[in-house]
Amino acid sequence: MAKASGNAKSTESGKTSKKGQKGAAKALAEELIALVPELDAEGLAFLIEQARVHLYNMRVSELEAAAVEAERASTRSRELGTGEARSKAGAPAGARGEFRVEAASDGSTYDIVRDGKWKMFSSEEMLAMVRICSSKDPVAQVSGRLYRWLLAERSDAINDFPIAGLADPSLKKLVSLLRKTFTIKGSR
């Protein structure tokens, strides 16, 4: 086991390092397989639970890394687009970016519109967002929750609108709009 990780550290190319990691993972998997016959049901259940927790944590780390990258890309595009927005609109870019909600006639879907971009949400998705926004907590906290929900459920909206991250002022505008537009019946 130490030999495989030593090889990974001593290599200079990324490919060789990945091969070393795969080799180390294979050696560990073989060791685990060899131990399985000696374990009782309780030990196996524990290992399965730990594996699931570890897989979940790995997925969360991947999502967080993707969110950071999306935030960087959004910030770069915003910085590049600020000059264009001023010249096209004749007004500061901050004057743009207002949200509005358009409901389907039957209430089955809702579109959130911003700067000519339309994102369709099902009634269930809209209800989930309204539930988040209807909290009595400060708008800054609620906007963070809404961002995390969008990141998990509808990252396409974060990228298309664009929303730069948890502290993006446009999130507060969206929270305020949803609070103003919708109320949840029986939420007293």
FENTARA-V354976 format. One record per run of one state. SS is the DSSP state (H for helix, E for strand, - for the rest). FROM is the first residue (numbers start at 1). LEN is the number of residues. If there is no record, write none. Layout:
# FENTARA-V354976
ss | from | len
SS | FROM | LEN
SS | FROM | LEN
This chain:
# FENTARA-V354976
ss | from | len
- | 1 | 1
H | 2 | 9
- | 11 | 3
H | 14 | 23
- | 37 | 4
H | 41 | 49
- | 90 | 3
H | 93 | 3
- | 96 | 3
E | 99 | 5
- | 104 | 5
E | 109 | 6
- | 115 | 2
E | 117 | 6
H | 123 | 11
- | 134 | 5
H | 139 | 15
- | 154 | 1
H | 155 | 7
- | 162 | 7
H | 169 | 13
- | 182 | 7
